[in-house]
């Protein structure tokens, strides 16, 4: 049997990569909404590996004082029958002032192996650090690996919130397609990312992230956007809890989400 970790360094860098709340009226001071912001407050994907369910990815959008805040959660449970062979949990948070990234954090439990990335804006760019060292990302060319912000389509650098790397990427616009999103057919623009990470990503006519796909070690992975369930905005792990989470906790969390 193939090792179920499916080349996890490459794979989970890609998946790195994760509030159905009533958003308050945007204060006058917040003149620029970050591109790709989800006005409904919550984006939810079901993730598949070779057509079989793998887990859930959610993003929660909120406004607090003068900041735009996005929480990302990714939970995967790779199993055969009732037995978990591999689990993965990510919690990330990025904060923005208008369209500028202020801070970003990533906490990952990769089947018991813990990673932490933390970064903040400074005068010369966005400085972040993780297990693999410290980097300074140029503001104009860089976005974090939470994928919702459509500035990604113009970026040449990706701030990897799992391993703490600054990755070189090249984005190409492939055109408009009709895809499934939340159970209906929608028009979306497809972009190809190539470089240190290879994937295809789609944004709808509102600029919201609606799909992603990639191939690793002859396995096909797809994120398909689905309709959130009532209460999903409360089903986010605390960032700090990710360090000690185990396979049973991941399975239980996915049962609530699926």
Buried (B, 14 or more C-beta within 10 A) or exposed (E): EEEEBBEBEBBBBBBBBBBBBEBEEEEEEBEEBBBBBBEBBBBBBBBBBEEEBBBBBBBBBBBEEEBBBBBBBBBBBBBEEEEBBBBBBBBBBBBBBBBEBBBBBBBBBBBEEBBBBBBEBEEEBBBBEBEBEEBEBEEEBBBBBBBBBBBBBEBBBBBBBBBBBBBEBEBEEEEEEEBBBBEEEBEBBBBEBEEBBBBBBBBBEEBBBBBBBBEBEEEEBBBBBBEBBEEBBEBBBEBEEBEEBEBEBBBEBBEEBE
